[in-house]
Amino acid sequence: MNSDAGRHSGLTGMRKPPRRVAIATWLFAAGVGVASGLAPQAAAAPAFIACSAGEYANVDSVCVPRPERGTVAPDGATAQCKDGTYSSSRHRAGTCSHHGGVARWLVALP
C-alpha cells in the first residue's frame, strides 16, 4: 500500500505535486522574473514645453507661432489655411488641421 494512501491534507483528492513539477514551476517563475528585469523600460513622458502666448509646441517640441489672420503672410508663414489664417508649421502633416486644411503652400516643406 502507498504510504500517502491514508493521509488527507484537508482537501479531498488533493495530492502534493511531484518534486520535478515543483522545481519546474520554480524555474519558470525565476525565468519570468529575470526576463522582466531585462525588458526595456517604458520611455519617460516628454517634458512639458512652455511656449509663450500665441505659440504652441509642435511635434518636435519646438515652439512655433499659432496660425494667425492677416491680409499678408506674416514672417515665417509656410501655408495659408482654408479659413484665411496663416500657419508657420514646419511639417506638412497636420498643417491647418483645425483650420479647414491647407488652401495654398507658401514654401516647400518636408
N, C-alpha and C positions, 0 to 999 in steps of 0.2 A: 504494500500500500504506500502511496505517495505521502511524504511527510507533511505536505501542505493540505492534504485532502480534508482533514478535520478542522482546520483553522478557518476562522472568519475574521475579516477586518472590519466588520460592522456593515459593509455593503455587500449584499448578496451577489455572488458571482464575480466580484472584482478580485483580480489577482495582481500581484506585483509584476511589472513588465520584466522580461529577461534583461540581464545586465547589458548585453550588447545593444539593446534598444535604448536603454537609459544613456549609455555612452554616446551613441549616435545622435540622440536628441541634444545632449550637452554640446557635442562638437558642432552641430548645426547652429545652435544658438550662439556659440562663441564665434563662429564664422560670420554670422549676420552682424554681430557686434563689431567685429574688426572691419567688415566691409562698410558699415555705416560710418565708421571713423575715417575711412579713406575716401569717401564720396566727396565731391566738390561741394563746398558750402554755397548757399544762395547768395547772389550778389547783393550788396548793400543797396538800399534805396538811394536814388540820386539825391544829391544835396539840393536844398531849396535855393533857387536863384531869385534874388530880389531885384527886380527891374524897376526903373523909375516910372512915374505916371506917364501913360502914353506909350509904353513899351510892353513887350511880352517876351518870354523865353522860348526860343524856337527849339527844334528837335536836337540841335547841337548844344543846347543850354547857353545860347548867346542871346543877349537882349537886343531886340530889333523893334523899330517903331511899329505901332499898330496901324492898320490901314486908316487913311485919313482922306477927307473930301477936299477938293480944291479945283480951281479952274485950270491949273497947270500942275504937272507932275512935280512933287517935292524932290529935293535932292535924295538920291539913294533909292528911289522908287524903281521897282522891277516889273510891275504889272499894273494894269488898270482893271479893276473888278467890274462886273456887270452892274453893280449898284452905283457906280461912279466913284468909288473910293480908290485910292492908290495903295498898293501893297509894296512893302520893302522885303518881301520874302527872299530867302537865299536858296530855296529849293522849289522845284516845280510842284512836287507832290504837296497837296494841301493848300496851295496858294489860293486865296479868295474863297476858301471853302465855306465860310459863313457870310459871304457877300455875293452869292449867286454864281460863283465861278469866275474865270478869267475872261474878260472881254478882249484884251489885247496885251501882248507881252511888249515891254519897253526895252528889255535886254535879254540876251540868251542866258538861260540858267541850266545848270546840270540836271 
